[in-house]
């Protein structure tokens, strides 16, 4: 079986990029451009990093959670469309059963926050 990256690891990498981007913004004292976001940067750093559908799903869920409703409708639609495609590829209940219970519970809670489960 392929080595899987955990939800916590993906979140830690995402937040690491998010943090680094904010630090650069502060150190350069550069203003935020319209549509620019730390979540968008972090997502772009990770978007082609995963092979397994569950890892890709986790990244998409994190992108929406960490934008906390502040992204444009176009960006939200993009992530929701990717999630929809991934959910057609995998049998979510059986995939969730394979995850450690605490990890599955956290992902389910985030999916519910987004009205996706």
MOSULMO-V51961 format. One record per run of one state. SS is the DSSP state (h for helix, s for strand, l for the rest). FROM is the first residue (numbers start at 1). LEN is the number of residues. If there is no record, write none. Layout:
{{SS/FROM/LEN} {SS/FROM/LEN}}
//
This chain:
{{l/1/6} {h/7/22} {l/29/9} {h/38/9} {l/47/6} {h/53/15} {l/68/5} {h/73/17} {l/90/2} {h/92/7} {l/99/2} {h/101/13} {l/114/4}}
//
